[in-house]
Amino acid sequence: MKMTDTIRRAGRSLSQAKARTLLTSLAIAVGAFTLTLALAAGEGSRQYADKLISSNVDPRALFIVKDKTIFGEGAEANTGLKEYEQNATNSQGGPAIKLLTEEDIQKLIARDDLEDVRPTYQLSSEYLSLTGLDKKYTANLSVYNPDIQSEAAVGSVPALGQDLGNNEILIPESFAQTLNISAQELVGKQLTLTFAKPSKAPTTEEINRIIATEGVAGLSRLGQGETRDVIFTIRGLTKQSQTSLTSNTAIQVSNAQAKVLSDYTTQGTDNYQKYLGVNAKAAEGKSPEDVKAALSSAGFAAQTAKDLQNLLFTIVNILQGIVAGFGILALIASVFGIINTQYISVLERTQQIGLMKALGMRGKDVARLFRYEAAWIGFLGGVLGAGTAWIAGTLLNPWITKQLDLGDGNSLLIFQIIPVVFLIISLMIIAVVAGYFPARKAARLDPIEALRTE
Amino acid sequence: MIQIQNITKTYGKKQNVFTALDDVSIDIPDGASVAIIGKSGSGKSTLMHAVSGLDRPEKGQVIIGDKDILRLKPKEVDKFRSQKMSFIFQSFFVEANENCFDNVSLPLEIAEVPTGKRRQMVLDALAAVELTDKAKSKARNLSGGQKQRLAVARAIVNKPEILFADEPTGNLDSTTGEVIEDLLFHYNKENGVTLIIVTHDPDLAAKCDIQVNVKDGRIESVIHSNKKGAA
């Protein structure tokens, strides 16, 4: 029997048992539905992550540290026990982390494969105040990262790769609400940050001298330490965007200003001119991967924009795998459904099979007829499941985007025709494999037995 | 010419052995109509199965043309059946859910007749049994007589050389049964097709050129009717 005739006969046999075919297909459809959604969600998340990174991060950007355990690399990252180092801090409560010293920074600046080397300054201000307001406020303070594009709600932000001016400052748009001043009004306003120099424990000699000259009041002034006010102009208010990677609730200052302020607030402490990491860019024409390797041999550890992307992709892939796992379980269950249905079909059509064999149909053609029927069931289930997922996903996408605050134009579920076609073909193959034993039973049927009517 | 030589077919093993055919020999000339008559269990159906290559007797030869079909490979026997033989059964075995056209088309599909030729062959066969107007009807909506006519159409569509009919009128009343008989004999005479009818109906057997009486796996008697001389 020719293939086209076999396919048509198989299709007709199925359409004659509509309810049974449909129910068996539905079992596969459940698996196909889940797998299609998993594929779509995976693709959507990857595209979202990709968009997030490519629109926010300079592909040449590198984050360099002294201690590779920060990135979870190296043997020590897993054992929890590390050799003691003098230039290390354990401020986070865990094992001490090796810090970059000013010497390291100078080494990095001297390298010709790096440019725009900016240590991560630790900044903290005592309080901030605005001209014309009585109240004092506190807020997070961070260093502006020129490699990550900010979005301005009001005012302006520097273009990608450019830093803020030394007396400029960016504040989050949410401040306008707390301050009860319109965002437009805040732009251009003067904001004063007050920093405190860490107080040293005074020596007995100093105490005696102070008491002698200023009395007890002088002693309390000594305890309070020294403070310094820095006046900034608000350049803009940063937007709280879902596709922005910058911290949304911190005041941002320029790098040069940050160094001055950081040095001031850490002067005399263990953390003076020691940095957790360095933001830098691979020099023009150098691949970030090569620079990363070179840094690694120089005793530093670095992460590229691509590493960040891979990290996000790994998370997406794991989540996608979990969802796909459920789909595969559903498929395994449906395989038994196909086997059962096809066995029943063989039993029901014993005489038909007998007749076909009496008319000279080859056993392998009979088997093929049943295998094609199974393939049809797989195809139908795949189309039903994938189609339903596609339609439901497309309809739900705007709602999901809104619920998850993905931002306009972003979709969690992105359906692509090629993976879905592959999925349907795989389902047909799975169905054919499931139909193997029933088909073999049909092929081996003895026509004389099958046609016995007594 | 079909030469059946010394065929023996047994079922079961050792003590339970049952001999369905015991050293049966018979020659059937081309274009003859042959009735194989016998009671249930006499071995008449087994004889038909052996001649058609559906069954394989342990001993003997069935020579059709110049080939011993019992020595052919299964693939070749299947091909032989699909091209040169046809069957009609007591219970029709038409596919109730298929329409008449597709029922008749089945042997052509199995014999891999090109699609272009099929349509006319099917329509000719349906015309021969006067079912042209039912071509698109589902077989389940036909009466018993119509179903058997459909089975006859299916049997003659690929222009076989040998037509086997296993109790073709067994499930029909005498009037419709006669219509089927007339169709079969007419086709037998017109086209020179060898017609082998398995039956226990003496009236039907009497219409055949040769009557083979089978009892307990042996041929009891062979009667050549006077309508046509023995070969």
Chai-1 contact restraints between the chains, C-beta under 6 A:
chainA,res_idxA,chainB,res_idxB,connection_type,confidence,min_distance_angstrom,max_distance_angstrom,comment,restraint_id
A,M1,B,E109,contact,1.0,0.0,6.0,A-B,restraint_1
A,M1,B,I110,contact,1.0,0.0,6.0,A-B,restraint_2
A,K2,B,E112,contact,1.0,0.0,6.0,A-B,restraint_3
A,D5,B,E109,contact,1.0,0.0,6.0,A-B,restraint_4
A,Q16,B,N97,contact,1.0,0.0,6.0,A-B,restraint_5
A,Q351,B,F93,contact,1.0,0.0,6.0,A-B,restraint_6
A,Q352,B,E95,contact,1.0,0.0,6.0,A-B,restraint_7
A,L355,B,F93,contact,1.0,0.0,6.0,A-B,restraint_8
A,A358,B,F87,contact,1.0,0.0,6.0,A-B,restraint_9
A,L359,B,P107,contact,1.0,0.0,6.0,A-B,restraint_10
A,L359,B,I110,contact,1.0,0.0,6.0,A-B,restraint_11
A,G360,B,D78,contact,1.0,0.0,6.0,A-B,restraint_12
A,G360,B,R81,contact,1.0,0.0,6.0,A-B,restraint_13
A,G360,B,S82,contact,1.0,0.0,6.0,A-B,restraint_14
A,G360,B,I110,contact,1.0,0.0,6.0,A-B,restraint_15
A,M361,B,I110,contact,1.0,0.0,6.0,A-B,restraint_16
A,R362,B,D78,contact,1.0,0.0,6.0,A-B,restraint_17
A,P447,B,L54,contact,1.0,0.0,6.0,A-B,restraint_18
A,I448,B,H49,contact,1.0,0.0,6.0,A-B,restraint_19
A,I448,B,L54,contact,1.0,0.0,6.0,A-B,restraint_20
A,I448,B,D55,contact,1.0,0.0,6.0,A-B,restraint_21
A,T453,B,Q90,contact,1.0,0.0,6.0,A-B,restraint_22
A,T453,B,S91,contact,1.0,0.0,6.0,A-B,restraint_23
